């Protein structure tokens, strides 16, 4: 469902009772999925290996609906999530008193890493280190806004422990070294995964979130299904909730197929 709700309802969306799921039907839906994914990766071997992230899935789906495929670049907007989450981790751990303090420390730490031996000298760290002071302050301000919205949107004491902040999960194909899929979530609590979204409220968002569920299911095929994925736009407070059912796996598979093969995933796969 997609509804224009206030962010104060976000905690309720995470904590709502999970829908019952037929374990037999869920297991049947998962059967053969890893093998099919590996075959798709093999068909797209040129240019591989393929480590698909939410960014690549979103690009593939946006091209399907006529969106632009702007190459990724670090900016105040693309860096705000990583820095905002690092700041929130410090707040929850008691190492910072507020998102402002946490983000400032995260920016300083990330910029400092770029010059230390043993740490990467590329990516966000290098980009931050090379920014002039006013530019770095602008990055921090955007990250503080992002982190503060998330911090204020949830009743953290009500969430099930342990609360995991900003830990992305990867599924490595056991059948092909060419393929790995990433599940991005900003807050994980119990079987529920919260993904903060940006940009327009696109109709492809359910497919994007279904990939999160697909990866979580593939990582623990013998366990209970992931409970729920909630997508939330901090800028507007809108949310979309994806509860688990076999159709969610099919939707996630179709999104991965679009990214790998342009959607050509028929019987010949």
N, C-alpha and C positions, 0 to 999 in steps of 0.2 A: 504494500500500500504506500501511496505517497500523499502526504497531507501537509498543508502549510501550518505547522504547529510551532509554538514557542519552544525555545531551548529548555525551558523548565520541565518539559515532558520527556526529555531524553533519558533520564534515569528510569522512568516508568517503562520506556520502550526496551531498555536493557533487562529489566527485572521482571517483565511480564512472564507468566507461565509459558513454558515451551509447549509447542504443539506435539501431540503424540505422533509417533512415527512407526510404521510397520518395519521391523528389523529385516524381515525376509525381503520385502520390496526394496529396501535401501541396499541390501547386499546384492540383489540382482542388478540394480542400477549401476553399482560399482564394478560389477564383473566385466572384465575385458577392457576397462577404461585405460589402465596403464599401457597395455599392449597397443591399443589404437593410437594413443598419444605418441608412442615411440615410432610407430609406422609413419605417422604424419611428419615427425621430425626427420625421419630418413628420407621422405619424399622431398623435403625442403633442405637437404643436406648442404647444398651450395650456400656458402656464407655462414654456416654454423660454426660452433655449437650455438644453441638457442637458449638463452636464459631470459625467459619472458617475465617482465614486470607489469604492474598495473598500468604504467605509462604506455608501454607498447600495446597492451590490450586496448586501452582507451583510444590510442591513435588508430588502431585497426578498425574499431567500431565507429569512430568519428568519420573516417574516410568512407565508411559504408553509407553514412547519412549525409555525405557531402561536406564534412568538416575539413579543416586544413590540417596538414601534418607538419606542424612547426617543429624543427629539431630541438631537442632538449638543450637548455643552457641554464647555468646558475644565475639566479636573480633574487631580489628580495622576496619574490613570490615563491620560487621553487625551493629556497633555503629555509623558509619560515617553519615548515613542519619539523625538519630534523632538529633545528635549534630550539623550537618551542617544546618539543618532546623532551629534549635533554634538560631544559629548564624545569619542566614539570617533574621529571624524575628526581631532581635535586630537592624540589619542594616536598614531595611525598616521602623522600628519605630523611627529611629534616635538615638537609644541608643548605637550604635556602629558605628565606621567610616568605617569599612571594615569587610569582612568575617573573617579575621585573628583575629581581636579584638573580634568580636561576638562569634566565636567558643571558644576562650580562656575563655571568661566569661561563656559560656554555660557548658564547661567541669568543671570549678571550681564550678559552682552552682550545677550541677548534683552530683558531688562527695561529696559536702557538705551536700546535702539533705539526704544522706544515714545515717548520724548520728543524724539528727534532729528528735525530737519527732513529730509524726503526719505524717511523710513521710515514704514511703516504705523502708525497709532495705534489699531489694532483687532486683533482676533484674539489669539493667544497672547501676543504681546509686551505688549499693553495689559493683558491679564488678569494677567500676571506683575507688571507694574509697579504694579498696584493692590493686590496682595496684601500683607498685613503680613509682617514679617520671619519670624515662625514659620511662616506658610503657605508662603512661598517656600522655606523650609528643608525643609518636608515634600515639596514638589514635587521639589526637588533630590535628596532621599534616595530617592524612588521611581525617579527617572531613573538614579541611580547604581546601584541594584540591577539595573535592566533592562540597562544598559550593561555592567555587570560580568559578568552571566550570558553575554551574547553574546561578550564579550572572552575569557572563559575557556572557552567552548564550542568554539572553532575553533583549529586549528593554522594561524595566519595565514601562516607562512612556507611552508606547503605549497600555499597557494592560488595560482592562476594570476594573474599580473599582466596588466594593472592591476586592482587591487581598487577597486571603486567603492562608497562607503558612502552609503546613504540618498538616492539620486537617483531620484526618481519620473519616469516617462516618460509623456508624453501623446501620444495619436493624435488628430489633428484630422481630421474627416471631409472628404475632398476634394469630396464631393458635397452636403454640407449644412453650413451655418454653425451649425446648431442643435445639433450633436453633437460631443462630445469624450469620449474614454475615458482613464482613468488606469491605469497599471500601477505598482503600488507594490512595491518590493523594498528590503530593508534592506542586503543585500550582493549585489553583482553581480561575478562573476568568470568571465571567458570567456563561455560561452553559458549559464551557470547562474545562477539567480536565487533568493536566499534571502529568505523572507518570515517574519518573526516574528509569531506569532499569539497572541491572548489569548482569554479566555473559555472556554466549554466546548469539548470536542472534538466539534464538530457534524458531522453527516454531509454537510452542504453545503460543506465546506471544499474538496473537489476542484473544485466548480464555481467557488468564489471564486478558486482558484489558476489555473483554466483561463482566467479573464478576463485574468490577467497574461500568459499565453502568447498569447492572442488579440491583445492590444495589441502585444506585441513582434513578432508575425508581421505585423500590419498596418503597423507602422512601417517594416519592411524586406521588402516582399513579394517582391523579387527575390533575397533572400539565403537562406542556409540557415535552416532552422527553429530557433527557440529550443531550446536543448538540454534544459533541465530546469528545473522550478520546485519548490523544496523549501519546505514550510511547517513551522515548528518552534514548539512551545510552550515558551518558556523556563521557565515555572513547573513543568512536569512532565518535560520532555525528550522528549516524544512528537514524532514527525515524520510527515509525509505527503509522498510524492514523486510528482510528476506528470511523467512522461516524455512526450515529444512523439509524437503520432500524430494523424491526421485527426479522430478522435473527440473529442480535447481541444478542437479548434476548435468543434465542434458543441455541446459542453458549455458553453463560454464564451459562445457565441451565445445559448443558451437562458437563461443567467443575465442577460445584458444585456437580452434580451427581457422577462424577468420584471421587471426594474427599469424598463423603458420602458413596457411595455404590460400588465403583469400576467401575462405568459406567453402572451398572444394573438398568436402569430407564425406563423400558418398560411399557407396558400397565398395568401390574400388580401393578404399583405404585399407 
